[in-house]
Amino acid sequence: MRKKLKHSLSQTGGTEKTFCVYNSFDIIGDLAITKLPDNSSANAQAVAEAIMNRHRNVKAVFAQESAVVGEYRLRRLTCLKGENRTCAVHKESGCLFSVDVGSCYFSPRLSGERLRIAQLVQPNEAVINMFAGVGCFSILIAKHVPSAKVYSIDINPEAFVFMQKNIQVNRVYGKVTPILGDAKKVIETSLQGWADRVLMPLPEKAVAYLPAAVAALKPSGGWIHVHLFEHASKNQNPADKAKQKVADALAPLGLSFDVTFVRKVRSTGPNWCQLVLDVFIRRFDSLR
Ligand SMILES: C[S@@+](CC[C@H](N)C(=O)[O-])C[C@H]1O[C@@H](n2cnc3c(N)ncnc32)[C@H](O)[C@@H]1O
């Protein structure tokens, strides 16, 4: 598919620089979002046209003009071609996710990780998703394991509205409970000692919020899935660095734990990647 896109770019007069784009666009429902390489704005229309020619279901192409920033993890988008709207419905693993990519975080690149986690969940598990966005992890879990109960927290009111809608559309009402608020405060006030499994899909806050994730677990212990960004130069192993970060954050709590699995979720820049660590916290009743 990428080769075909490169071919159609060459036919619309794209340069080598423009071709970089074929490594960096996402399709979310019927919208495409591309990061244009520096100096390629002159070719932006050609890129947008090539994407729409290749992907006939794409109704609009947006350029991502900023990094993902702020508490709600948003990016600045400019419409290059097609319908100027940022709402879409994305199909993933048998679920439908409505999202406004202008006001909510969403990445199709997490689809593999979402499915992996859903497949780990056991019948009747109590799960907390601390940074749920429009509810993708939570809904996929409920679809896979109907007896699981998921509390799905996000601080962004717009994401919360879409999460409510997605819970209805995917018919997991009563299995996924949406909560609007700061995950740490929500856990402190109402979810301490409740969960078998806690998801932390927000690398920027994962370390600071680890004590809250531990507090959410049952005293019998449980799983925490921690997402981190890690830099590693040639001779370094990003997984080792990430494990050390988690160990340092858990050390003051005096817990016994194992990091059973580490996986690169995606590359995020030269020598940078997003990792997820599966951390099993052993029984810790005496800490309460
Ligand atoms: C990377 S996105 C989550 C992606 C989502 N899990 C998915 O699969 O699409 C991180 C989310 O965390 C939310 N967030 C940021 N700070 C938060 C906090 N303190 N408590 C709860 N949610 C928070 C943001 O609004 C954003 O929707």
The ligand as a Tripos MOL2 file, in Angstrom:
@<TRIPOS>MOLECULE
LIG
   27    29     1     0     0
SMALL
NO_CHARGES

@<TRIPOS>ATOM
      1 C1         -2.9110    8.9430   25.5550 C.3       1 LIG1
      2 S1         -4.5860    9.3450   25.8870 S.3       1 LIG1
      3 C2         -5.3530    7.8030   26.2320 C.3       1 LIG1
      4 C3         -5.5720    6.9760   25.0420 C.3       1 LIG1
      5 C4         -6.6380    5.9380   25.2070 C.3       1 LIG1
      6 N1         -6.3490    5.0430   26.2700 N.3       1 LIG1
      7 C5         -6.8600    5.2070   23.9000 C.2       1 LIG1
      8 O1         -6.7230    4.0010   23.8350 O.co2     1 LIG1
      9 O2         -7.1830    5.9060   22.9270 O.co2     1 LIG1
     10 C6         -4.4630    9.9710   27.5030 C.3       1 LIG1
     11 C7         -5.7750   10.4730   28.0800 C.3       1 LIG1
     12 O3         -5.5530   10.7680   29.4560 O.3       1 LIG1
     13 C8         -6.3900   11.8530   29.8090 C.3       1 LIG1
     14 N2         -5.8440   12.4140   31.0470 N.ar      1 LIG1
     15 C9         -4.8240   13.2560   31.2020 C.ar      1 LIG1
     16 N3         -4.5960   13.5060   32.4960 N.ar      1 LIG1
     17 C10        -5.5120   12.7840   33.1970 C.ar      1 LIG1
     18 C11        -5.7930   12.6050   34.5710 C.ar      1 LIG1
     19 N4         -5.0700   13.2300   35.5080 N.pl3     1 LIG1
     20 N5         -6.7860   11.7820   34.9260 N.ar      1 LIG1
     21 C12        -7.5490   11.1480   33.9780 C.ar      1 LIG1
     22 N6         -7.3250   11.2960   32.6540 N.ar      1 LIG1
     23 C13        -6.3230   12.0870   32.2650 C.ar      1 LIG1
     24 C14        -6.3670   12.7540   28.6020 C.3       1 LIG1
     25 O4         -7.5070   13.5740   28.5660 O.3       1 LIG1
     26 C15        -6.3280   11.7240   27.4490 C.3       1 LIG1
     27 O5         -7.6100   11.4710   26.9550 O.3       1 LIG1
@<TRIPOS>BOND
     1     1     2 1
     2     2     3 1
     3     2    10 1
     4     3     4 1
     5     4     5 1
     6     5     6 1
     7     5     7 1
     8     7     8 2
     9     7     9 1
    10    10    11 1
    11    11    12 1
    12    11    26 1
    13    12    13 1
    14    13    14 1
    15    13    24 1
    16    14    15 ar
    17    14    23 ar
    18    15    16 ar
    19    16    17 ar
    20    17    18 ar
    21    17    23 ar
    22    18    19 1
    23    18    20 ar
    24    20    21 ar
    25    21    22 ar
    26    22    23 ar
    27    24    25 1
    28    24    26 1
    29    26    27 1
@<TRIPOS>SUBSTRUCTURE
     1 LIG1         1 GROUP 0 **** ****
